[in-house]
Amino acid sequence: MLFVGNSTPIICCTSYNEIKNAITVFCREKDTVMEFGAEFSEVSTHLCQTIGSQGKAILVDTKRSKSKIGTCKHRNLDIFLPKKSVSCDDELSFVDRTVLINLEKMSDWKDKAFDSIAKYDVIIINITHLLGHDLYMTVLTLTNEILNSLSVQPRTVIVKSKTLYSLSRRLVHSQRLFDGTTKLPVNLERTNEPYIIATYKVDEYRKTIPFIVKESDAILEVGCHFGCTTNLLNKAGRYCIGVDIGPKIIANAKKHYPDISFAVGDTWKTLSLLKFRKFFFVQEEDLGYDLVYADIGGLSGSEGHLEALSLLDALGSALEPKCVVIKSACMRQLASRFVFFPNVWNKFQETSK
């Protein structure tokens, strides 16, 4: 289970410049900051300058071959290491505020980089170059493990990951949609990376309909149960197909709403979901759906993060909707934690004028 018991915001960045800007916004003078995946470049330099001589920067890296060191732009380890001899008094050096931790391998971080009594104001996680890939599931899981290892939670976590950055841009807490804090683009287009509206409880799930659905939309609801929400979606859009794994449930739905298309199907078998549209509406040439609503048992609780994220990826890749609305407490919680950094930076620049 991810991020249970704490509310530390996760600031999602996609570039070194964004990390530097996030340090400007979220780090303060005298802070203690952990940079996990430090490359001893402009990010580490900016961090040390921001926290000042009374701050502390714990820079964690793994041992690298010379070939890997050569790929790090502007890497300058010397300014973070004690000098054997100082030839110039004003030479740039941050030895007074840095602690360097060099791990033999990534898995050593629990023993050497973090412990339960450690206290950090901010943690910066930049590990995709160490992992050799950028999968947001891996980054999320590691971030969660780091936070769980600490008895005192940091004020902020800053994460560099293109895939997590994309997810944070698309994942919307339903309340932010209702109160106008977040507004979806007027002309949403179908894509394999759709917007995701995270809701909790059936009333909130259904409340999204006037905010999301257009009269021309072809809609699929997975986990339709007895068809109450499917009926509302069918009225609001062009049509809605309801799918549930239980034959008796679908029989009941057909009995209550005989004019609506219902089918027995497994939500995880996305090819079958794709075929239902052609089965019920033979005249239509398009595949996939404009919108997908998902109310799946087991994903509505607080422990279904990874399963919910896997399902959302599968639905997006196979059906390419404009938007997926999911009833899931854990996804709603995740949406409340994620911060898409460009939104923060734009506000920061406006208030700094």
Rosetta blueprint (number, residue, H / E / L):
1 M L
2 L L
3 F L
4 V L
5 G L
6 N L
7 S L
8 T L
9 P L
10 I E
11 I E
12 C E
13 C E
14 T L
15 S L
16 Y H
17 N H
18 E H
19 I H
20 K H
21 N H
22 A H
23 I H
24 T H
25 V H
26 F H
27 C L
28 R L
29 E L
30 K L
31 D L
32 T E
33 V E
34 M E
35 E E
36 F E
37 G L
38 A L
39 E L
40 F L
41 S L
42 E H
43 V H
44 S H
45 T H
46 H H
47 L H
48 C H
49 Q H
50 T H
51 I H
52 G L
53 S L
54 Q L
55 G L
56 K E
57 A E
58 I E
59 L E
60 V E
61 D E
62 T E
63 K L
64 R L
65 S L
66 K H
67 S H
68 K H
69 I H
70 G L
71 T L
72 C L
73 K L
74 H L
75 R L
76 N L
77 L H
78 D H
79 I H
80 F H
81 L L
82 P L
83 K L
84 K L
85 S L
86 V L
87 S L
88 C L
89 D L
90 D L
91 E L
92 L L
93 S L
94 F L
95 V L
96 D L
97 R L
98 T E
99 V E
100 L E
101 I E
102 N E
103 L E
104 E L
105 K L
106 M H
107 S H
108 D H
109 W H
110 K H
111 D H
112 K H
113 A L
114 F L
115 D L
116 S L
117 I L
118 A L
119 K L
120 Y L
121 D L
122 V E
123 I E
124 I E
125 I E
126 N L
127 I L
128 T H
129 H H
130 L H
131 L H
132 G L
133 H L
134 D L
135 L L
136 Y H
137 M H
138 T H
139 V H
140 L H
141 T H
142 L H
143 T H
144 N H
145 E H
146 I H
147 L H
148 N H
149 S L
150 L L
151 S L
152 V L
153 Q L
154 P L
155 R L
156 T E
157 V E
158 I E
159 V E
160 K E
161 S L
162 K H
163 T H
164 L H
165 Y H
166 S H
167 L H
168 S H
169 R H
170 R H
171 L E
172 V E
173 H E
174 S H
175 Q H
176 R H
177 L H
178 F H
179 D L
180 G L
181 T L
182 T L
183 K L
184 L L
185 P L
186 V L
187 N L
188 L L
189 E L
190 R L
191 T L
192 N L
193 E L
194 P L
195 Y E
196 I E
197 I E
198 A E
199 T E
200 Y L
201 K L
202 V H
203 D H
204 E H
205 Y H
206 R H
207 K H
208 T L
209 I H
210 P H
211 F H
212 I H
213 V L
214 K L
215 E L
216 S L
217 D L
218 A E
219 I E
220 L E
221 E E
222 V E
223 G L
224 C L
225 H L
226 F L
227 G L
228 C H
229 T H
230 T H
231 N H
232 L H
233 L H
234 N H
235 K H
236 A H
237 G L
238 R L
239 Y E
240 C E
241 I E
242 G E
243 V E
244 D E
245 I L
246 G L
247 P H
248 K H
249 I H
250 I H
251 A H
252 N H
253 A H
254 K H
255 K H
256 H H
257 Y L
258 P L
259 D L
260 I L
261 S E
262 F E
263 A E
264 V E
265 G L
266 D L
267 T L
268 W L
269 K L
270 T H
271 L H
272 S H
273 L H
274 L H
275 K H
276 F H
277 R H
278 K H
279 F H
280 F H
281 F L
282 V L
283 Q L
284 E L
285 E L
286 D L
287 L L
288 G L
289 Y L
290 D L
291 L E
292 V E
293 Y E
294 A E
295 D L
296 I L
297 G L
298 G L
299 L L
300 S L
301 G L
302 S L
303 E L
304 G L
305 H H
306 L H
307 E H
308 A H
309 L H
310 S H
311 L H
312 L H
313 D H
314 A H
315 L H
316 G H
317 S H
318 A H
319 L H
320 E L
321 P L
322 K L
323 C E
324 V E
325 V E
326 I E
327 K E
328 S L
329 A H
330 C H
331 M H
332 R H
333 Q H
334 L H
335 A H
336 S H
337 R H
338 F E
339 V E
340 F E
341 F H
342 P H
343 N H
344 V H
345 W H
346 N H
347 K H
348 F H
349 Q H
350 E H
351 T H
352 S H
353 K L
